[in-house]
Amino acid sequence: MNLADLMTQLTDDVDTRLLPTPEDIRRTGDTLRRQRRARFTVGATVLAVMAVVTSVAIVTHPFARSGPEPGGPIDGWRVIRTLEIPGSGDAFYGDSSLWVIDNRNQELTEDGTPSGDLYQIDPRSGVVLDRIPGAVGGWPNVGAGAIWLSTAAGGLNTLTRVDLASHEVTRTSTSHPRQLPHGTAWAAGNLWVANYTSGDLLRMDPETRQVRQTIHLGDNRNGRAPQSLISDGHSVWVGNDNGLITRLDGATGEETSRLQLPIRGVRFDGIDTRRHVLYAHALRGNSIFQINTGPPGPDRIRDELPLTQDVGGMLAGFAVGTESLWAATLNPDDLLRIDPETLRISERIPLTGLNHESNVPIALAASGRAVWIRVNDRVRELAPQP
């Protein structure tokens, strides 16, 4: 039985009227959010008495509303859950939860808050645990007890922090005049921020958001400005438009390695800390580079995997799982399962019904052996059959 048959079977087994609507999700999220914040307030009060003495940028473009369905051979895997989450935006895993962003229309409400929401989902049950208004943006990153987002909505161009414990949302400008940060990375007790417009890499205090160090990497007009960031908790890797990857010590900012890729427009896709490898691709490219970051010696290219035969093909999403790598491509519109040991495609699953010419945003997230695919208003979870 192929995946398309399994999805049909799943649809037959589940009454879609029982699936939560966006309105149900919002009502449930509001209730849970009030309960969570009430508990947090009580806890904070108790502590005070005792003292009387704490994750491709997504800029949504107009797209055709389609209902892509994975279909094709896949060995031992099935769609076990489909969730309806309104809008489009990134999906990522962190702090034992799946997080899904609804960037809405990239506009602001009357009180100046972005109109979208961030949804927290229990990956085991699929239950929406919270809906956090205004916590939207791209380049999501989890670290230092918070989720960090780069928020462009309504021209805010700020760094958004979502506290993992209280879900309080705060915003910080990383420069004057304001510019949209092109991603963050947390390493060695520091928050690193890429200010692409000014060509600066900032080392900030994650609690106070005060700048501890500014490293000017170069003008964005000559391709040397920081365009993409990633970290393993100890080192920070910076990619630029000239294809250069620079590795810095996360504590001091000292350069420890430099690697030139045979591409332009480096974009980081993920890091596997167990295998000591980093994954990157070129903007609008269709190949994945596997980069060895472990000892001995400096970073080096281990392998390159072309994902499509069509020169017009493009990587649309990527996720690092425990046993597999996952990639979504446009033209052809496929979901790929990749062996991380050999960097070879083990299975290719057509995403039927998806029109690659409509610039449909696709987001992938992985944890353990499960992978979530987010397209438009649907999030589908694939997992091995028991």
Stockholm file with secondary structure:
# STOCKHOLM 1.0

chainA/1-386         MNLADLMTQLTDDVDTRLLPTPEDIRRTGDTLRRQRRARFTVGATVLAVMAVVTSVAIVTHPFARSGPEPGGPIDGWRVIRTLEIPGSGDAFYGDSSLWVIDNRNQELTEDGTPSGDLYQIDPRSGVVLDRIPGAVGGWPNVGAGAIWLSTAAGGLNTLTRVDLASHEVTRTSTSHPRQLPHGTAWAAGNLWVANYTSGDLLRMDPETRQVRQTIHLGDNRNGRAPQSLISDGHSVWVGNDNGLITRLDGATGEETSRLQLPIRGVRFDGIDTRRHVLYAHALRGNSIFQINTGPPGPDRIRDELPLTQDVGGMLAGFAVGTESLWAATLNPDDLLRIDPETLRISERIPLTGLNHESNVPIALAASGRAVWIRVNDRVRELAPQP
#=GR chainA/1-386 SS CCHHHHHHHHHHHSCGGGSCCHHHHHHHHHHHHHHHHHHHHHHHHHHHHHHTCCCCCCCCCCCCCCCCEECSCCSSEEEEEEEECCSCCCEEEETTEEEEEECTTSCBCTTSCBSCEEEEECTTTCCEEEEEETCCCEEEEEETTEEEEEECGGGCCEEEEEETTTCCEEEECCSSSCCCCCCEEEETTEEEEEETTTTEEEEECTTTCCEEEEEECCCGGGTCSCCEEEECSSEEEEECTTSEEEEEETTTCCEEEEEECSSSSEEEEEEETTTTEEEEEETTCCEEEEEECSSSSSCEEEEEEECCSSTTCEEEEEEECSSCEEEEEETTTEEEEEETTTTEEEEEEEEETCCGGGCCCEEEEEETTEEEEEETTEEEEEEECC
#=GC SS_cons         CCHHHHHHHHHHHSCGGGSCCHHHHHHHHHHHHHHHHHHHHHHHHHHHHHHTCCCCCCCCCCCCCCCCEECSCCSSEEEEEEEECCSCCCEEEETTEEEEEECTTSCBCTTSCBSCEEEEECTTTCCEEEEEETCCCEEEEEETTEEEEEECGGGCCEEEEEETTTCCEEEECCSSSCCCCCCEEEETTEEEEEETTTTEEEEECTTTCCEEEEEECCCGGGTCSCCEEEECSSEEEEECTTSEEEEEETTTCCEEEEEECSSSSEEEEEEETTTTEEEEEETTCCEEEEEECSSSSSCEEEEEEECCSSTTCEEEEEEECSSCEEEEEETTTEEEEEETTTTEEEEEEEEETCCGGGCCCEEEEEETTEEEEEETTEEEEEEECC
//
